[in-house]
Amino acid sequence: MSGGGSAGARGRVFQLLAVLWLLVIWGQSLLPADWSGAESGRLLALVQGLLPWMTEHILRKTAHFTEYAVLGGLIFGTFARGKHAAAREALLAGLLAAMFDETIQLFVPGRSGQITDVWLDFAGFALGYFLCRGIARAKQKKSKKI
């Protein structure tokens, strides 16, 4: 990102999108187990049309990873400042979001917070963050060559 005003505005847009996406994630965590299971079951039926080997467990874990990968990309956009991105702050935000997500589930009927899901969520977050960071760096190098 370059330029003061447009970079600041872009960062605010990413920040808003990240907050909204986090509310979607946490909203899913607030669903009681029977609602969450029914939602997963409907999605599983669709996915198995393309991937017959898919199980509910794999689908749910893939969803954890993917939703946090999206969040990682959005947080990259929030924290990116010119040539530098605040990786430590971003990664801490991702870890705290995952910890809070699993903590929410401790208080929802039929749900349980899992430390393994914290690590899975954080791994997805880190992949999304560093993938976007790598793409941004590649774009910067390419623009310097032109």
CYANA upper distance limits for C-alpha pairs under 8 A (distance plus 0.5 A):
  1 MET  CA      7 ALA  CA      6.14
  1 MET  CA     80 ALA  CA      7.61
  1 MET  CA     81 ARG  CA      7.02
  1 MET  CA     82 GLY  CA      5.37
  1 MET  CA     83 LYS  CA      7.76
  2 SER  CA      6 SER  CA      8.03
  2 SER  CA      7 ALA  CA      6.36
  2 SER  CA     81 ARG  CA      8.41
  2 SER  CA     82 GLY  CA      5.83
  3 GLY  CA      7 ALA  CA      6.22
  3 GLY  CA     82 GLY  CA      8.48
  4 GLY  CA      8 GLY  CA      6.64
  5 GLY  CA      9 ALA  CA      6.68
  6 SER  CA     10 ARG  CA      6.45
  7 ALA  CA     11 GLY  CA      6.56
  7 ALA  CA     81 ARG  CA      8.03
  7 ALA  CA     82 GLY  CA      8.34
  8 GLY  CA     12 ARG  CA      6.79
  9 ALA  CA     13 VAL  CA      6.81
 10 ARG  CA     14 PHE  CA      6.78
 10 ARG  CA     77 GLY  CA      8.09
 10 ARG  CA     78 THR  CA      8.32
 11 GLY  CA     15 GLN  CA      6.53
 11 GLY  CA     77 GLY  CA      6.39
 11 GLY  CA     78 THR  CA      5.05
 11 GLY  CA     79 PHE  CA      7.53
 11 GLY  CA     80 ALA  CA      7.86
 12 ARG  CA     16 LEU  CA      6.65
 12 ARG  CA     78 THR  CA      7.19
 13 VAL  CA     17 LEU  CA      6.71
 13 VAL  CA     78 THR  CA      8.31
 14 PHE  CA     18 ALA  CA      6.44
 14 PHE  CA     74 LEU  CA      6.09
 14 PHE  CA     75 ILE  CA      7.43
 14 PHE  CA     77 GLY  CA      5.95
 14 PHE  CA     78 THR  CA      5.56
 15 GLN  CA     19 VAL  CA      6.71
 15 GLN  CA     74 LEU  CA      7.71
 15 GLN  CA     75 ILE  CA      7.42
 15 GLN  CA     77 GLY  CA      8.07
 15 GLN  CA     78 THR  CA      5.55
 16 LEU  CA     20 LEU  CA      6.70
 17 LEU  CA     21 TRP  CA      6.51
 17 LEU  CA     74 LEU  CA      7.37
 18 ALA  CA     22 LEU  CA      6.52
 18 ALA  CA     71 LEU  CA      6.57
 18 ALA  CA     74 LEU  CA      5.84
 18 ALA  CA     75 ILE  CA      6.71
 18 ALA  CA     78 THR  CA      8.39
 19 VAL  CA     23 LEU  CA      6.73
 20 LEU  CA     24 VAL  CA      6.91
 21 TRP  CA     25 ILE  CA      6.82
 21 TRP  CA     71 LEU  CA      7.28
 22 LEU  CA     26 TRP  CA      6.59
 22 LEU  CA     71 LEU  CA      7.65
 22 LEU  CA     97 ALA  CA      8.38
 23 LEU  CA     27 GLY  CA      6.25
 24 VAL  CA     28 GLN  CA      6.81
 25 ILE  CA     29 SER  CA      7.07
 25 ILE  CA     67 GLU  CA      7.66
 25 ILE  CA    101 ASP  CA      8.18
 26 TRP  CA     30 LEU  CA      6.87
 26 TRP  CA    101 ASP  CA      6.39
 26 TRP  CA    104 ILE  CA      8.16
 27 GLY  CA     31 LEU  CA      7.35
 28 GLN  CA     36 SER  CA      7.93
 29 SER  CA    101 ASP  CA      7.11
 29 SER  CA    102 GLU  CA      8.16
 29 SER  CA    104 ILE  CA      7.08
 29 SER  CA    105 GLN  CA      6.25
 29 SER  CA    108 VAL  CA      8.42
 30 LEU  CA    104 ILE  CA      7.36
 30 LEU  CA    105 GLN  CA      7.10
 30 LEU  CA    108 VAL  CA      6.68
 31 LEU  CA     35 TRP  CA      6.55
 31 LEU  CA     36 SER  CA      6.26
 31 LEU  CA    108 VAL  CA      7.67
 32 PRO  CA     36 SER  CA      6.68
 32 PRO  CA    108 VAL  CA      6.30
 32 PRO  CA    109 PRO  CA      5.81
 32 PRO  CA    110 GLY  CA      6.70
 32 PRO  CA    111 ARG  CA      7.17
 33 ALA  CA     37 GLY  CA      6.33
 33 ALA  CA    108 VAL  CA      8.26
 33 ALA  CA    109 PRO  CA      6.94
 33 ALA  CA    110 GLY  CA      5.32
 33 ALA  CA    111 ARG  CA      5.96
 34 ASP  CA     38 ALA  CA      6.62
 34 ASP  CA    110 GLY  CA      8.00
 35 TRP  CA     39 GLU  CA      6.70
 36 SER  CA     40 SER  CA      6.66
 37 GLY  CA     41 GLY  CA      6.51
 38 ALA  CA     42 ARG  CA      6.81
 39 GLU  CA     43 LEU  CA      6.88
 40 SER  CA     44 LEU  CA      6.40
 40 SER  CA     56 GLU  CA      7.45
 40 SER  CA     59 LEU  CA      8.31
 40 SER  CA     60 ARG  CA      7.72
 41 GLY  CA     45 ALA  CA      6.75
 41 GLY  CA     56 GLU  CA      7.69
 42 ARG  CA     46 LEU  CA      7.20
 43 LEU  CA     47 VAL  CA      6.70
 44 LEU  CA     48 GLN  CA      6.41
 44 LEU  CA     54 MET  CA      7.93
 44 LEU  CA     55 THR  CA      7.85
 44 LEU  CA     56 GLU  CA      6.87
 44 LEU  CA     59 LEU  CA      7.54
 45 ALA  CA     49 GLY  CA      7.26
 46 LEU  CA     50 LEU  CA      8.06
 47 VAL  CA     51 LEU  CA      6.40
 47 VAL  CA     52 PRO  CA      8.10
 47 VAL  CA     54 MET  CA      7.76
 48 GLN  CA     52 PRO  CA      4.79
 48 GLN  CA     53 TRP  CA      7.35
 48 GLN  CA     54 MET  CA      6.37
 54 MET  CA     58 ILE  CA      7.04
 54 MET  CA     59 LEU  CA      7.24
 55 THR  CA     59 LEU  CA      6.64
 56 GLU  CA     60 ARG  CA      6.54
 57 HIS  CA     61 LYS  CA      6.72
 58 ILE  CA     62 THR  CA      6.45
 59 LEU  CA     63 ALA  CA      6.60
 60 ARG  CA     64 HIS  CA      6.83
 61 LYS  CA     65 PHE  CA      6.80
 61 LYS  CA    117 ASP  CA      8.30
 61 LYS  CA    120 LEU  CA      8.17
 62 THR  CA     66 THR  CA      6.47
 63 ALA  CA     67 GLU  CA      6.42
 64 HIS  CA     68 TYR  CA      6.89
 64 HIS  CA    117 ASP  CA      7.88
 64 HIS  CA    120 LEU  CA      7.45
 64 HIS  CA    121 ASP  CA      6.17
 64 HIS  CA    124 GLY  CA      8.17
 65 PHE  CA     69 ALA  CA      6.63
 65 PHE  CA    120 LEU  CA      6.40
 65 PHE  CA    121 ASP  CA      5.67
 65 PHE  CA    122 PHE  CA      8.37
 65 PHE  CA    123 ALA  CA      7.53
 65 PHE  CA    124 GLY  CA      4.94
 65 PHE  CA    125 PHE  CA      7.92
 66 THR  CA     70 VAL  CA      6.80
 66 THR  CA    124 GLY  CA      6.64
 67 GLU  CA     71 LEU  CA      6.88
 67 GLU  CA    121 ASP  CA      8.43
 67 GLU  CA    124 GLY  CA      8.10
 68 TYR  CA     72 GLY  CA      6.52
 68 TYR  CA     94 GLY  CA      8.47
 68 TYR  CA    121 ASP  CA      6.00
 68 TYR  CA    122 PHE  CA      7.50
 68 TYR  CA    124 GLY  CA      5.59
 68 TYR  CA    125 PHE  CA      5.07
 68 TYR  CA    128 GLY  CA      7.94
 69 ALA  CA     73 GLY  CA      6.89
 69 ALA  CA    121 ASP  CA      8.39
 69 ALA  CA    123 ALA  CA      8.42
 69 ALA  CA    124 GLY  CA      4.84
 69 ALA  CA    125 PHE  CA      4.84
 69 ALA  CA    126 ALA  CA      7.47
 69 ALA  CA    127 LEU  CA      6.51
 69 ALA  CA    128 GLY  CA      4.59
 69 ALA  CA    129 TYR  CA      7.61
 70 VAL  CA     74 LEU  CA      6.83
 70 VAL  CA    125 PHE  CA      7.67
 70 VAL  CA    128 GLY  CA      6.50
 71 LEU  CA     75 ILE  CA      6.54
 71 LEU  CA     94 GLY  CA      8.43
 71 LEU  CA    125 PHE  CA      6.71
 71 LEU  CA    128 GLY  CA      7.68
 71 LEU  CA    129 TYR  CA      8.48
 72 GLY  CA     76 PHE  CA      6.63
 72 GLY  CA     90 ALA  CA      8.49
 72 GLY  CA     94 GLY  CA      7.52
 72 GLY  CA    124 GLY  CA      7.92
 72 GLY  CA    125 PHE  CA      4.78
 72 GLY  CA    126 ALA  CA      6.68
 72 GLY  CA    127 LEU  CA      7.70
 72 GLY  CA    128 GLY  CA      5.05
 72 GLY  CA    129 TYR  CA      4.76
 72 GLY  CA    130 PHE  CA      8.47
 73 GLY  CA     77 GLY  CA      7.03
 73 GLY  CA    125 PHE  CA      8.10
 73 GLY  CA    128 GLY  CA      5.27
 73 GLY  CA    129 TYR  CA      5.23
 73 GLY  CA    130 PHE  CA      8.40
 73 GLY  CA    131 LEU  CA      8.07
 73 GLY  CA    132 CYS  CA      6.19
 74 LEU  CA     78 THR  CA      6.88
 74 LEU  CA    129 TYR  CA      8.24
 75 ILE  CA     79 PHE  CA      6.61
 75 ILE  CA     90 ALA  CA      6.95
 75 ILE  CA    129 TYR  CA      7.47
 76 PHE  CA     80 ALA  CA      6.21
 76 PHE  CA     85 ALA  CA      7.68
 76 PHE  CA     90 ALA  CA      7.56
 76 PHE  CA    129 TYR  CA      5.89
 76 PHE  CA    132 CYS  CA      7.23
 76 PHE  CA    133 ARG  CA      7.36
 79 PHE  CA     85 ALA  CA      6.23
 79 PHE  CA     86 ALA  CA      6.26
 79 PHE  CA     87 ALA  CA      8.42
 79 PHE  CA     90 ALA  CA      7.24
 80 ALA  CA     84 HIS  CA      6.73
 80 ALA  CA     85 ALA  CA      4.78
 80 ALA  CA     86 ALA  CA      7.19
 81 ARG  CA     85 ALA  CA      6.07
 81 ARG  CA     86 ALA  CA      8.28
 83 LYS  CA    137 ARG  CA      8.48
 85 ALA  CA    133 ARG  CA      8.32
 86 ALA  CA     90 ALA  CA      6.64
 87 ALA  CA     91 LEU  CA      6.42
 88 ARG  CA     92 LEU  CA      6.59
 89 GLU  CA     93 ALA  CA      6.66
 90 ALA  CA     94 GLY  CA      6.78
 91 LEU  CA     95 LEU  CA      6.68
 91 LEU  CA    125 PHE  CA      8.30
 91 LEU  CA    126 ALA  CA      7.34
 92 LEU  CA     96 LEU  CA      6.59
 93 ALA  CA     97 ALA  CA      6.55
 94 GLY  CA     98 ALA  CA      6.74
 94 GLY  CA    122 PHE  CA      6.66
 94 GLY  CA    125 PHE  CA      6.63
 94 GLY  CA    126 ALA  CA      8.26
 95 LEU  CA     99 MET  CA      6.66
 95 LEU  CA    118 VAL  CA      7.96
 95 LEU  CA    122 PHE  CA      6.10
 96 LEU  CA    100 PHE  CA      6.53
 97 ALA  CA    101 ASP  CA      6.52
 98 ALA  CA    102 GLU  CA      6.85
 98 ALA  CA    117 ASP  CA      8.39
 98 ALA  CA    118 VAL  CA      5.66
 98 ALA  CA    119 TRP  CA      8.40
 98 ALA  CA    121 ASP  CA      6.36
 98 ALA  CA    122 PHE  CA      6.86
 99 MET  CA    103 THR  CA      6.65
 99 MET  CA    118 VAL  CA      6.24
100 PHE  CA    104 ILE  CA      6.63
101 ASP  CA    105 GLN  CA      7.30
101 ASP  CA    113 GLY  CA      8.49
102 GLU  CA    106 LEU  CA      7.41
102 GLU  CA    112 SER  CA      7.95
102 GLU  CA    113 GLY  CA      4.82
102 GLU  CA    114 GLN  CA      6.76
102 GLU  CA    115 ILE  CA      8.13
102 GLU  CA    117 ASP  CA      7.81
102 GLU  CA    118 VAL  CA      7.15
103 THR  CA    107 PHE  CA      7.98
103 THR  CA    113 GLY  CA      6.21
104 ILE  CA    108 VAL  CA      7.48
104 ILE  CA    113 GLY  CA      7.93
105 GLN  CA    111 ARG  CA      5.93
105 GLN  CA    112 SER  CA      5.76
105 GLN  CA    113 GLY  CA      5.68
106 LEU  CA    111 ARG  CA      6.85
106 LEU  CA    112 SER  CA      5.39
106 LEU  CA    113 GLY  CA      5.74
107 PHE  CA    111 ARG  CA      8.05
107 PHE  CA    112 SER  CA      8.35
108 VAL  CA    112 SER  CA      8.09
113 GLY  CA    117 ASP  CA      8.17
114 GLN  CA    118 VAL  CA      7.15
115 ILE  CA    119 TRP  CA      7.06
116 THR  CA    120 LEU  CA      6.65
117 ASP  CA    121 ASP  CA      6.32
118 VAL  CA    122 PHE  CA      6.56
119 TRP  CA    123 ALA  CA      6.49
120 LEU  CA    124 GLY  CA      6.80
121 ASP  CA    125 PHE  CA      6.67
122 PHE  CA    126 ALA  CA      6.55
123 ALA  CA    127 LEU  CA      6.66
124 GLY  CA    128 GLY  CA      6.69
125 PHE  CA    129 TYR  CA      6.56
126 ALA  CA    130 PHE  CA      6.46
127 LEU  CA    131 LEU  CA      6.27
128 GLY  CA    132 CYS  CA      6.69
129 TYR  CA    133 ARG  CA      6.65
130 PHE  CA    134 GLY  CA      6.44
131 LEU  CA    135 ILE  CA      6.74
132 CYS  CA    136 ALA  CA      6.59
133 ARG  CA    137 ARG  CA      6.69
134 GLY  CA    138 ALA  CA      6.62
135 ILE  CA    139 LYS  CA      6.68
136 ALA  CA    140 GLN  CA      6.74
137 ARG  CA    141 LYS  CA      6.72
138 ALA  CA    142 LYS  CA      6.63
139 LYS  CA    143 SER  CA      6.61
140 GLN  CA    144 LYS  CA      6.76
141 LYS  CA    145 LYS  CA      6.98
142 LYS  CA    146 ILE  CA      7.16
